[in-house]
Amino acid sequence: MLRNLLVIFCLLSISATAQTNRYFVFFKDKVGTPFTISQPEAFLSAKSIARRQYQQISITETDLPVNPAYVQQLKDNGIATYFTSRWWNGVLVEAIASEVTSIEALSFVEQVLLVAPGQRFSNGRTKRIKKRQDTTDQPLANATQLMQLGIPAMHADGYKGEGISIAIFDSGFQGVNATTPFSLLNTDNRIKQAFNFVSNTSNVFVADDHGTEVLSVMAAYTEGTYVGGAYKADYYLYLTEDISSEYRIEEFNWTFAAEKADSAGVQIINSSLGYYEFDDESMDYAKSQLDGQTAYITQAARKAIERGIIVVVSAGNEGGNSWQLVTPPADAEGIIAVGSVTAGGSRSGFSSVGPTEDDRIKPDVVALGSGTSVIRASGNIGTTSGTSLASPLVASLAAGVWQAYPEFTAQGIYEVLTQSASQATTPDNFLGYGIPNFEAVVNYLKEPEPLHNWLIYPNPLVGNQFNIQLDEIVNPVRVTVFDSKGSRVSEASLQINWQNNPFKYDIANLLPGLYFVRVQSGSRQGTFRVMKQ
């Protein structure tokens, strides 16, 4: 009996030791890569390069693909390799625990990180059950959520997302390829790319319908019954979330998807996903790490933002539990983290709050997440609650605003959405800057009537200087520049004459964004908005 127990124990030990796990292998460098910064067309699409060039964003070594020789050497050692990451400079592998030491010993390997136990591409995934409610068809079932953001006015002005490319990262898009509310997407060939990073296939119409509901808020269309916020945009669908478990692998799937979206030239990413707690407690994040720099997914989101992509994410549904705070990647600086409100504009009790560890306001904005109207995998209309549904509403608005103001950068769109929102002058850590609205953006950006025939131009800036032109000069002319939060960032007392009128004012030391320029000449004063791209 004892011998049998020992045999069983040994077999279990061997089985545990031999278990295949998923690891991310970080490389030390990109020495020897055949790719160069001077020839980005070898690894980035023309759209991706154009997006960077328009926003004056340089292509750097971080954008270069990994050295394929490093990946091949892993393969030669019998290691199964999958997705590479330009931004992390490494590759996802499957290996047994006993192989990790030999991988770490390779001269080009910096680190081997366990991202999930067990093999990667397994079946047996189950559909997540959620508390939801079906509703009967009625005239424009999603009217309330659209009107709250001024999207009907946006559509009336002709901005429905045409020419804007949007990537959605989620857990599955069941029914999108088969049901009537998504037929325009399919007949117009506006699903430009689809990939499943969980099963390593191109089939994203499986596993779950959370992504279906998120996509429907943006892209579904049934005349007179349901109108998505950006139903004429082009979409890139990426399945990154494995609903059967929660491990760090999903942060890396998110990164792989973000890099794929970046390479394809995507302009907006919507991700209704957030991570702070995992099935393996050693992977959990602490509140002190909510600093915009620590979580892998947060770092990846920042890299996307730095490449001129608008990244819109759900703030999280932790407002009613002990965590309470927004969930990564919502803590990233420059990301649009979206909280939830009711139809009346009050904060939903479940909506995550701020601030971040470094005391930045979160969420950034809010939209309807309590009883949001969605399309199910069946094609039926229903309602679901969560910041997951508020996020695509704001992403829709961002798409329409960028279509209306194509001269703006991604940073410029972030600025106008937040600074024109309902409580922009008094932001807090419950509603952020408030509810954004298309009509508010238009009014905010409307060129004022020339004040006393004073002009400040060009706007947006081309370069680092703007011109100040006065119709009457009383020296000294005082110029004060404030950032979007009201902080004084530049000031000067100028002697202007008719020979140097208009006067060139230089703000080369200021970052891109929205600024307010106050000009005082004698007893006259005026304030102007200036956007630096």
MIDO-576034 format. One line per 8 residues: number of its first residue (from 0); their letters; for each residue x, y, z of C-alpha. Coordinates in pm, 1 decimal. Layout:
BEGIN
NUM = a = X,Y,Z ~ ...;
END
This chain:
BEGIN
0 = mlrnllvi = 0.0,0.0,0.0 ~ 278.5,240.2,97.2 ~ 466.4,156.1,-222.5 ~ 153.6,230.8,-428.6 ~ 110.6,566.4,-255.3 ~ 475.5,652.1,-323.2 ~ 435.8,563.8,-689.5 ~ 124.1,779.7,-719.1;
8 = fcllsisa = 300.7,1070.0,-542.2 ~ 599.8,1043.1,-775.3 ~ 377.9,1035.7,-1080.8 ~ 192.1,1345.0,-960.4 ~ 523.2,1521.9,-894.8 ~ 652.2,1435.0,-1240.9 ~ 322.3,1550.1,-1393.4 ~ 338.1,1882.7,-1209.5;
16 = taqtnryf = 701.2,1935.7,-1308.7 ~ 626.9,1850.7,-1671.0 ~ 324.7,2080.3,-1701.3 ~ 345.3,2308.2,-1998.7 ~ 303.4,2672.6,-1904.0 ~ 297.3,2999.2,-2092.7 ~ 586.3,3239.9,-2049.2 ~ 690.8,3566.4,-2202.2;
24 = vffkdkvg = 1059.0,3576.6,-2292.0 ~ 1210.9,3925.5,-2289.5 ~ 1515.8,3979.1,-2509.8 ~ 1810.5,4199.3,-2411.7 ~ 1832.0,4394.3,-2737.3 ~ 1738.6,4412.2,-3102.9 ~ 2092.7,4380.3,-3231.8 ~ 2094.9,4205.6,-3566.1;
32 = tpftisqp = 1733.8,4271.1,-3655.3 ~ 1694.8,4307.2,-4033.4 ~ 1448.7,4595.2,-3984.4 ~ 1546.1,4962.9,-3974.8 ~ 1379.9,5285.5,-3863.0 ~ 1454.1,5435.5,-4205.4 ~ 1236.9,5172.3,-4378.0 ~ 924.2,5149.3,-4159.1;
40 = eaflsaks = 710.8,5025.9,-4448.8 ~ 864.1,4682.6,-4385.6 ~ 675.3,4650.1,-4055.2 ~ 413.3,4927.7,-4047.4 ~ 127.2,4994.7,-4288.2 ~ 108.8,5315.8,-4488.9 ~ -182.1,5425.0,-4264.6 ~ 25.9,5369.7,-3952.5;
48 = iarrqyqq = 317.4,5568.6,-4090.4 ~ 84.8,5848.1,-4203.5 ~ -78.4,5866.5,-3859.0 ~ 260.8,5917.5,-3701.4 ~ 382.2,6168.3,-3960.4 ~ 71.8,6386.7,-3931.5 ~ 112.6,6403.7,-3554.3 ~ 490.5,6450.0,-3578.8;
56 = isitetdl = 558.7,6124.9,-3393.7 ~ 896.6,5966.7,-3458.7 ~ 947.6,5599.5,-3530.4 ~ 1194.1,5462.8,-3275.9 ~ 1378.2,5141.8,-3197.8 ~ 1083.7,5035.6,-2981.3 ~ 879.2,5009.9,-3302.2 ~ 1125.1,4768.6,-3463.3;
64 = pvnpayvq = 1026.0,4399.5,-3472.2 ~ 1229.5,4158.3,-3260.7 ~ 1536.9,3991.6,-3401.1 ~ 1395.3,3682.0,-3578.6 ~ 1722.2,3498.2,-3513.9 ~ 1646.9,3505.2,-3140.5 ~ 1305.8,3350.8,-3198.2 ~ 1455.5,3088.5,-3428.5;
72 = qlkdngia = 1713.3,2990.6,-3167.6 ~ 1432.6,2925.7,-2918.4 ~ 1259.4,2709.3,-3177.1 ~ 1584.4,2524.3,-3244.9 ~ 1595.1,2442.2,-2874.1 ~ 1251.9,2282.4,-2900.8 ~ 1053.6,2573.6,-2752.1 ~ 710.9,2646.0,-2900.8;
80 = tyftsrww = 692.2,3016.7,-2988.6 ~ 383.6,3223.3,-3068.8 ~ 332.9,3598.7,-3072.7 ~ 622.1,3842.0,-3070.0 ~ 605.2,4191.6,-2921.3 ~ 791.8,4487.6,-3065.7 ~ 719.0,4702.9,-2761.4 ~ 828.0,4444.6,-2503.3;
88 = ngvlveai = 1101.2,4304.3,-2731.7 ~ 1020.6,3940.2,-2676.6 ~ 803.2,3642.3,-2759.4 ~ 528.6,3435.2,-2599.6 ~ 629.5,3070.0,-2557.3 ~ 501.3,2743.9,-2419.5 ~ 749.3,2545.9,-2212.9 ~ 770.5,2315.0,-1916.4;
96 = asevtsie = 909.4,2456.3,-1593.5 ~ 1234.0,2260.2,-1622.6 ~ 1311.2,2436.1,-1954.2 ~ 1298.4,2786.3,-1807.6 ~ 1650.5,2772.9,-1665.7 ~ 1798.3,2681.9,-2004.8 ~ 1599.7,2961.3,-2170.5 ~ 1725.4,3212.9,-1913.9;
104 = alsfveqv = 2080.9,3098.8,-1982.0 ~ 2066.2,3206.2,-2347.5 ~ 2289.8,3508.1,-2405.5 ~ 2017.0,3721.4,-2562.9 ~ 1748.5,3656.6,-2297.6 ~ 1685.1,3924.0,-2033.8 ~ 1396.2,3766.7,-1838.3 ~ 1142.6,3485.3,-1848.8;
112 = llvapgqr = 804.5,3573.3,-1697.6 ~ 532.2,3321.2,-1613.9 ~ 210.2,3464.5,-1759.5 ~ -25.7,3165.9,-1722.4 ~ -15.9,2800.4,-1618.0 ~ -121.9,2533.3,-1863.6 ~ -116.8,2518.1,-2239.7 ~ -232.7,2811.2,-2442.1;
120 = fsngrtkr = -461.3,2693.9,-2716.4 ~ -707.9,2468.7,-2537.1 ~ -1080.0,2425.4,-2597.7 ~ -1352.9,2392.2,-2336.3 ~ -1416.6,2765.6,-2295.5 ~ -1758.7,2843.7,-2154.4 ~ -1989.2,3135.9,-2209.0 ~ -2000.9,3385.6,-1925.1;
128 = ikkrqdtt = -2343.4,3433.2,-1765.2 ~ -2439.4,3790.8,-1690.0 ~ -2738.3,3959.6,-1534.9 ~ -2906.0,4119.7,-1828.9 ~ -3252.1,4206.6,-1947.0 ~ -3408.2,4164.1,-2288.4 ~ -3641.7,4433.7,-2410.2 ~ -3894.7,4447.7,-2686.7;
136 = dqplanat = -3817.9,4652.1,-2996.6 ~ -3923.5,5011.8,-2972.5 ~ -3847.1,5326.3,-3170.6 ~ -3474.2,5390.4,-3131.7 ~ -3419.8,5184.0,-2821.2 ~ -3081.0,5347.9,-2755.7 ~ -3195.4,5708.7,-2792.6 ~ -3122.1,5804.7,-2430.2;
144 = qlmqlgip = -2756.4,5701.3,-2432.9 ~ -2696.5,5877.6,-2765.5 ~ -2871.3,6199.4,-2665.9 ~ -2674.3,6223.6,-2342.3 ~ -2357.2,6266.7,-2551.4 ~ -2511.8,6476.1,-2829.8 ~ -2456.5,6198.0,-3083.2 ~ -2785.7,6258.9,-3273.0;
152 = amhadgyk = -2659.3,6612.8,-3345.0 ~ -2325.1,6464.6,-3449.8 ~ -2502.7,6232.0,-3693.1 ~ -2720.6,6517.2,-3820.3 ~ -2404.5,6712.4,-3901.4 ~ -2288.1,6417.1,-4110.8 ~ -2037.0,6257.3,-3871.9 ~ -2103.7,5886.4,-3829.1;
160 = gegisiai = -1745.4,5762.3,-3816.4 ~ -1672.0,5745.6,-4189.1 ~ -1301.4,5707.3,-4251.0 ~ -1220.5,5643.4,-3883.8 ~ -1066.6,5307.6,-3790.9 ~ -1153.4,5162.5,-3450.7 ~ -1013.8,4851.0,-3282.0 ~ -1211.2,4668.3,-3013.7;
168 = fdsgfqgv = -1040.8,4433.3,-2766.6 ~ -1282.0,4199.7,-2591.3 ~ -1383.7,3843.0,-2501.8 ~ -1584.7,3739.0,-2806.3 ~ -1815.8,3869.0,-3076.3 ~ -2079.8,3598.6,-3108.0 ~ -2346.5,3671.3,-3366.8 ~ -2175.1,3970.2,-3526.6;
176 = nattpfsl = -2118.1,3773.1,-3846.7 ~ -2475.1,3645.1,-3865.6 ~ -2739.4,3878.6,-3722.2 ~ -2933.3,4159.1,-3889.6 ~ -2824.9,4454.4,-3670.0 ~ -2464.7,4398.1,-3783.7 ~ -2544.6,4335.6,-4150.3 ~ -2416.2,4677.5,-4263.0;
184 = lntdnrik = -2076.6,4597.8,-4112.0 ~ -2056.9,4281.9,-4317.0 ~ -2210.3,4396.8,-4646.5 ~ -2000.8,4714.8,-4647.0 ~ -1686.2,4513.6,-4561.8 ~ -1611.4,4739.3,-4266.8 ~ -1470.9,4463.9,-4046.2 ~ -1120.7,4517.5,-4173.5;
192 = qafnfvsn = -938.8,4267.8,-3954.4 ~ -1021.4,4005.2,-3694.0 ~ -793.9,3791.0,-3481.1 ~ -835.2,3564.4,-3181.0 ~ -524.5,3581.9,-2959.4 ~ -667.2,3326.9,-2717.0 ~ -700.1,3044.3,-2969.1 ~ -452.4,3175.3,-3229.7;
200 = tsnvfvad = -712.5,3180.5,-3506.7 ~ -897.5,3440.9,-3711.9 ~ -1234.1,3339.5,-3564.7 ~ -1354.5,3600.6,-3314.8 ~ -1723.3,3515.6,-3343.8 ~ -1701.9,3264.2,-3058.8 ~ -1673.9,3222.6,-2682.9 ~ -1879.5,3515.6,-2552.3;
208 = dhgtevls = -2102.8,3803.7,-2655.0 ~ -1959.9,4073.6,-2428.9 ~ -1768.7,4207.9,-2728.5 ~ -2088.0,4182.2,-2933.0 ~ -2266.7,4413.3,-2691.2 ~ -1974.4,4656.7,-2679.3 ~ -1948.7,4662.9,-3059.0 ~ -2325.1,4708.8,-3092.7;
216 = vmaayteg = -2314.8,5034.1,-2897.9 ~ -2082.6,5165.7,-3167.7 ~ -2161.5,4980.3,-3488.0 ~ -2503.9,4810.8,-3490.3 ~ -2771.6,4959.6,-3711.7 ~ -3137.6,4879.0,-3764.1 ~ -3322.1,5169.4,-3920.1 ~ -3565.5,5330.9,-3681.3;
224 = tyvggayk = -3487.0,5089.1,-3400.7 ~ -3116.7,5097.4,-3309.5 ~ -2836.3,5326.4,-3425.3 ~ -2475.4,5273.7,-3319.0 ~ -2276.7,5581.5,-3222.6 ~ -2020.2,5539.2,-3502.4 ~ -2197.0,5294.4,-3732.1 ~ -2006.9,5401.0,-4044.0;
232 = adyylylt = -1655.8,5352.8,-3901.9 ~ -1418.4,5070.0,-3995.0 ~ -1363.4,4806.8,-3726.7 ~ -1081.0,4577.8,-3618.8 ~ -1197.6,4302.8,-3384.0 ~ -948.2,4135.2,-3151.3 ~ -1032.4,3865.3,-2898.7 ~ -785.0,3907.1,-2611.1;
240 = edisseyr = -982.0,3806.1,-2299.8 ~ -999.4,3437.8,-2198.3 ~ -1325.1,3406.8,-2003.8 ~ -1228.4,3069.9,-1854.6 ~ -949.2,3211.3,-1636.2 ~ -773.3,3530.4,-1529.7 ~ -396.8,3542.0,-1569.8 ~ -136.5,3793.1,-1682.5;
248 = ieefnwtf = -143.8,3636.9,-2029.8 ~ -442.2,3861.7,-2100.9 ~ -232.0,4172.5,-2044.6 ~ 7.6,4040.7,-2305.7 ~ -275.5,3946.1,-2542.0 ~ -387.5,4308.9,-2505.5 ~ -37.6,4423.7,-2600.4 ~ -22.9,4193.8,-2904.2;
256 = aaekadsa = -357.8,4334.5,-3017.2 ~ -247.7,4694.9,-2958.5 ~ 64.0,4639.2,-3167.7 ~ -141.5,4479.0,-3444.0 ~ -383.7,4772.5,-3435.5 ~ -94.5,5017.8,-3439.0 ~ 64.8,4845.9,-3738.4 ~ -267.0,4849.4,-3924.9;
264 = gvqiinss = -304.0,5225.4,-3876.1 ~ -594.6,5215.6,-3631.8 ~ -688.0,5556.7,-3487.5 ~ -899.6,5458.1,-3184.5 ~ -882.7,5160.1,-2949.1 ~ -1179.9,5072.0,-2729.7 ~ -1116.0,4819.2,-2454.7 ~ -1381.3,4731.4,-2198.7;
272 = lgyyefdd = -1136.3,4523.0,-1995.7 ~ -949.1,4586.4,-1671.9 ~ -716.8,4380.1,-1451.5 ~ -597.1,4397.4,-1094.1 ~ -684.0,4056.2,-946.9 ~ -582.6,3720.2,-1096.3 ~ -633.5,3348.7,-1033.8 ~ -268.4,3341.8,-928.0;
280 = esmdyaks = -243.9,3586.0,-634.8 ~ 124.1,3649.0,-701.1 ~ 17.2,3833.4,-1018.3 ~ -223.0,4069.1,-835.7 ~ -166.2,4444.2,-841.5 ~ -178.0,4655.8,-527.3 ~ -344.7,4995.7,-506.0 ~ -0.4,5149.7,-464.9;
288 = qldgqtay = 83.3,5026.7,-816.9 ~ -200.2,5223.5,-971.8 ~ 49.7,5485.6,-1083.6 ~ 21.5,5477.3,-1461.9 ~ 358.5,5304.2,-1492.8 ~ 346.2,4960.3,-1333.5 ~ 83.0,4726.1,-1479.2 ~ 193.5,4567.7,-1805.8;
296 = itqaarka = -138.9,4655.6,-1969.9 ~ -108.3,5016.7,-1852.8 ~ 239.3,5045.1,-1999.1 ~ 112.4,4898.7,-2326.8 ~ -173.4,5150.2,-2334.6 ~ 75.0,5434.3,-2287.4 ~ 281.1,5305.5,-2580.2 ~ -31.3,5308.7,-2798.1;
304 = iergiivv = -113.8,5663.7,-2686.9 ~ 242.5,5775.4,-2758.7 ~ 194.8,5650.4,-3114.9 ~ -98.3,5881.1,-3177.9 ~ -384.8,5642.9,-3097.8 ~ -684.1,5748.9,-2888.3 ~ -729.9,5477.6,-2624.8 ~ -1073.1,5460.9,-2458.8;
312 = vsagnegg = -1126.5,5211.8,-2174.5 ~ -1382.7,5123.4,-1911.6 ~ -1294.2,5266.4,-1570.2 ~ -1399.4,4947.6,-1391.3 ~ -1697.1,4823.3,-1190.8 ~ -1527.0,4816.5,-850.1 ~ -1692.5,5121.6,-694.6 ~ -1900.4,4912.8,-458.8;
320 = nswqlvtp = -1630.3,4677.4,-329.0 ~ -1310.5,4707.6,-128.4 ~ -1093.0,4793.2,-430.8 ~ -1315.7,5087.1,-538.3 ~ -1056.0,5237.7,-770.5 ~ -1021.6,5230.0,-1147.0 ~ -855.4,4917.6,-1286.2 ~ -549.6,4903.4,-1514.3;
328 = padaegii = -512.6,5021.5,-1785.9 ~ -751.7,5300.7,-1679.2 ~ -471.7,5448.6,-1464.6 ~ -262.7,5535.7,-1772.5 ~ -195.9,5904.5,-1830.0 ~ -363.5,6032.4,-2146.2 ~ -605.4,5740.5,-2166.7 ~ -979.0,5816.6,-2170.2;
336 = avgsvtag = -1105.0,5614.2,-1873.7 ~ -1485.0,5613.2,-1880.7 ~ -1701.1,5581.6,-1571.8 ~ -2074.0,5512.0,-1560.4 ~ -2374.2,5732.8,-1489.5 ~ -2748.6,5680.0,-1491.2 ~ -2987.6,5829.7,-1745.8 ~ -3026.0,6122.0,-1504.2;
344 = gsrsgfss = -2651.4,6184.6,-1494.9 ~ -2582.9,6051.9,-1143.0 ~ -2285.0,5825.3,-1081.1 ~ -2365.3,5454.2,-1092.5 ~ -2280.2,5295.4,-757.9 ~ -2062.1,5028.4,-918.6 ~ -1851.7,5273.7,-1120.4 ~ -1485.2,5281.2,-1015.9;
352 = vgpteddr = -1342.3,5603.2,-877.8 ~ -1005.7,5778.2,-848.6 ~ -757.7,5912.9,-788.0 ~ -453.6,5727.5,-915.3 ~ -163.5,5664.5,-680.1 ~ 10.4,5976.4,-815.9 ~ -308.6,6179.4,-753.8 ~ -439.4,6219.3,-1108.0;
360 = ikpdvval = -815.3,6252.5,-1157.8 ~ -997.2,5936.5,-1265.7 ~ -1223.6,5855.0,-1436.6 ~ -1165.1,6106.9,-1714.5 ~ -1526.9,6127.3,-1834.4 ~ -1854.7,5937.1,-1789.2 ~ -2142.3,5807.1,-2002.4 ~ -2452.9,5592.6,-1959.9;
368 = gsgtsvir = -2357.8,5257.5,-1808.8 ~ -2671.9,5183.2,-1607.3 ~ -2917.6,5004.9,-1832.8 ~ -2735.1,5071.3,-2158.0 ~ -2919.8,4946.4,-2464.7 ~ -2725.4,4676.9,-2655.1 ~ -2766.0,4411.2,-2922.5 ~ -2733.3,4049.5,-2808.9;
376 = asgnigtt = -2567.7,3766.4,-3000.4 ~ -2919.9,3663.3,-3102.7 ~ -2975.5,4001.4,-3267.4 ~ -3231.8,4098.9,-3003.8 ~ -3221.8,4428.4,-2816.4 ~ -3153.8,4420.7,-2442.6 ~ -2996.1,4623.5,-2165.5 ~ -2672.4,4565.6,-1976.2;
384 = sgtslasp = -2503.2,4767.8,-1704.3 ~ -2134.5,4838.8,-1651.0 ~ -1860.6,5081.0,-1746.0 ~ -1795.5,4835.4,-2030.4 ~ -2092.2,4988.7,-2210.1 ~ -2012.0,5349.7,-2121.9 ~ -1669.1,5320.7,-2284.5 ~ -1784.6,5249.3,-2643.9;
392 = lvaslaag = -2028.1,5540.0,-2621.6 ~ -1738.9,5778.0,-2560.2 ~ -1528.5,5602.0,-2826.2 ~ -1815.1,5666.8,-3071.2 ~ -1815.0,6033.3,-2976.2 ~ -1437.4,6050.7,-3017.9 ~ -1471.1,5900.6,-3367.6 ~ -1727.7,6161.7,-3472.2;
400 = vwqaypef = -1527.3,6448.3,-3323.8 ~ -1209.7,6334.4,-3499.4 ~ -1402.0,6303.5,-3825.5 ~ -1534.4,6656.8,-3775.8 ~ -1191.6,6795.9,-3681.2 ~ -940.0,6584.5,-3876.3 ~ -668.6,6845.8,-3824.6 ~ -650.8,6757.3,-3455.4;
408 = taqgiyev = -406.5,6511.7,-3302.2 ~ -512.4,6231.6,-3069.3 ~ -397.0,6447.6,-2778.1 ~ -606.4,6734.0,-2912.8 ~ -917.8,6515.3,-2919.0 ~ -851.1,6410.8,-2558.8 ~ -824.5,6775.6,-2458.7 ~ -1145.6,6893.1,-2625.0;
416 = ltqsasqa = -1350.8,6598.7,-2495.3 ~ -1241.5,6653.3,-2136.2 ~ -1225.9,7032.9,-2133.2 ~ -1572.4,7075.9,-2285.3 ~ -1738.9,6812.6,-2064.8 ~ -2013.6,6897.9,-1815.8 ~ -1795.0,6960.3,-1509.9 ~ -1466.0,7052.0,-1673.8;
424 = ttpdnflg = -1416.4,7349.6,-1444.8 ~ -1465.8,7140.4,-1129.7 ~ -1349.8,6783.8,-1206.5 ~ -1357.9,6522.9,-931.1 ~ -1276.1,6156.8,-874.8 ~ -1633.8,6037.2,-916.7 ~ -1733.8,6175.5,-1256.3 ~ -1398.3,6307.2,-1375.5;
432 = ygipnfea = -1454.1,6600.2,-1612.1 ~ -1816.7,6494.8,-1649.1 ~ -2032.7,6396.2,-1945.5 ~ -1881.8,6489.0,-2283.3 ~ -2111.3,6607.5,-2560.2 ~ -2068.8,6674.0,-2932.3 ~ -2254.0,7005.2,-2924.5 ~ -2041.2,7115.4,-2628.4;
440 = vvnylkep = -1726.4,7033.6,-2827.6 ~ -1851.9,7236.7,-3124.6 ~ -1936.4,7535.2,-2905.2 ~ -1607.0,7504.0,-2720.8 ~ -1408.2,7511.3,-3044.1 ~ -1620.6,7773.5,-3219.3 ~ -1403.5,8063.6,-3325.1 ~ -1511.0,8370.6,-3125.2;
448 = eplhnwli = -1593.9,8693.1,-3300.5 ~ -1274.5,8896.7,-3336.6 ~ -1235.0,9078.9,-3005.4 ~ -1173.5,9449.7,-3075.4 ~ -1049.4,9322.1,-3413.5 ~ -771.8,9136.1,-3235.0 ~ -657.1,8812.3,-3392.6 ~ -452.2,8513.7,-3279.2;
456 = ypnplvgn = -358.4,8274.4,-3557.7 ~ -300.5,8012.4,-3693.6 ~ -518.1,7787.4,-3480.6 ~ -435.5,7500.2,-3447.5 ~ -71.2,7602.6,-3448.5 ~ 157.2,7503.1,-3731.4 ~ 491.5,7481.8,-3555.1 ~ 564.2,7650.8,-3222.7;
464 = qfniqlde = 456.5,8011.1,-3279.7 ~ 129.4,8197.7,-3307.2 ~ 67.7,8552.2,-3425.0 ~ -90.4,8825.7,-3212.7 ~ -240.8,9102.6,-3424.0 ~ -393.2,9413.2,-3260.6 ~ -595.3,9695.9,-3416.8 ~ -476.5,9944.5,-3155.4;
472 = ivnpvrvt = -159.9,9921.7,-2948.7 ~ -111.2,10041.3,-2591.5 ~ 222.7,9921.6,-2454.1 ~ 323.9,9723.2,-2267.1 ~ 112.8,9440.1,-2411.0 ~ 88.7,9159.3,-2157.2 ~ 48.5,8801.3,-2281.1 ~ -29.8,8518.7,-2038.0;
480 = vfdskgsr = -72.0,8155.8,-2143.0 ~ -265.1,7906.0,-1930.0 ~ -285.9,7529.9,-1979.6 ~ -617.2,7344.1,-1998.8 ~ -628.4,7308.6,-1619.7 ~ -585.4,7683.2,-1563.4 ~ -218.0,7682.3,-1460.2 ~ -2.9,7972.1,-1584.7;
488 = vseaslqi = 265.4,7823.9,-1811.9 ~ 402.4,8128.0,-1996.4 ~ 387.6,8507.0,-1970.8 ~ 558.5,8809.3,-2119.3 ~ 540.0,9188.5,-2123.1 ~ 584.7,9298.2,-2484.2 ~ 661.8,9619.7,-2668.3 ~ 464.9,9593.6,-2992.3;
496 = nwqnnpfk = 470.0,9850.9,-3271.8 ~ 319.6,9865.7,-3614.7 ~ 637.4,9722.4,-3763.4 ~ 619.4,9399.4,-3561.8 ~ 237.6,9376.4,-3552.9 ~ 141.9,9092.3,-3581.7 ~ 384.0,8981.0,-3312.0 ~ 509.4,8618.9,-3307.5;
504 = ydianllp = 476.6,8448.3,-2968.5 ~ 681.9,8134.0,-2916.6 ~ 560.0,7835.5,-2708.8 ~ 818.6,7581.5,-2823.2 ~ 875.2,7480.8,-2459.8 ~ 511.4,7373.7,-2415.2 ~ 377.2,7025.9,-2485.8 ~ 100.0,6968.9,-2742.1;
512 = glyfvrvq = -244.6,7044.0,-2603.4 ~ -506.6,7310.9,-2551.5 ~ -404.7,7651.9,-2413.2 ~ -577.3,7977.9,-2324.1 ~ -400.5,8300.4,-2425.6 ~ -493.1,8619.0,-2239.0 ~ -389.9,8946.6,-2406.7 ~ -400.4,9282.8,-2227.2;
520 = sgsrqgtf = -336.3,9612.4,-2402.7 ~ -412.8,9920.7,-2198.9 ~ -764.9,9883.0,-2056.1 ~ -865.0,9619.6,-2311.8 ~ -835.5,9245.9,-2252.8 ~ -930.3,8927.7,-2440.6 ~ -881.5,8552.9,-2397.4 ~ -835.5,8311.9,-2686.5;
528 = rvmkq = -815.5,7934.2,-2719.1 ~ -511.9,7795.8,-2899.7 ~ -449.5,7431.0,-2986.1 ~ -88.5,7322.9,-3017.5 ~ -56.4,7004.6,-3222.3;
END
